[in-house]
Amino acid sequence: EADIYQTPRYLVIGTGKKITLECSQTMGHDKMYWYQQDPGMELHLIHYSYGVNSTEKGDLSSESTVSRIRTEHFPLTLESARPSHTSQYLCASTRDTTYEQYFGPGTRLTVT
Amino acid sequence: EDKVVQSPLSLVVHEGDTVTLNCSYEVTNFRSLLWYKQEKKAPTFLFMLTSSGIEKKSGRLSSILDKKELFSILNITATQTGDSAVYLCAVGASGSARQLTFGSGTQLTVLP
């Protein structure tokens, strides 16, 4: 079983608040990803990382930012949350030699 | 732009039925096609296919890829209520980030 963790699992916050969604993996994977998924919709890649100090924006434009200071940690930050950010955020990671991504349990974010 | 289309969008069957889920793709520099099962939280990995015509099998689930016609099918025989989930198809193209492009999924409901 994959060891990838996300906190918090559920978050309800007010508009304008700054939030950080945490993602950690203990598998030593270099590549990590953040996806956004609205109910009944496909996963959209919003950020990814090749490794430490390497981050890129994904296909879906997002107002969030990410950092990768340590291999195991890939947090996502929203400086000023808005209702349009309400969604599920999934973190994933993979080894260099495969396309199989392991997913965390997700954070369901609601911005009121 | 890479594209993955799944059909049907939803399917309701009774226990014991056999179902076939479809995934077609248009991807530049195809490398792998993956199937995931998502039950209200994180997607869990089912299969990864890279070669055409070779069936992958796990219990009652099986999948095959046709790289000439650019599609894959996922078969589930003798369905059970525990098979109820969203089944996601994803395609990986060449590139050091090993990004996946996801389809919108098929919602399968198995009634007792």
Interface residues (C-beta under 8 A of the other chain):
Chain A: K31 Y33 Y35 G40 M41 E42 L43 H44 L45 Y48 Y50 E56 G58 D59 L90 T94 D96 T98 Y99 E100 Q101 Y102 F103 G104 P105 G106
Chain B: V4 R31 S32 L34 K41 A42 P43 T44 F45 M48 L88 A90 G92 S96 A97 R98 Q99 L100 T101 F102 G103 S104 G105 Q107
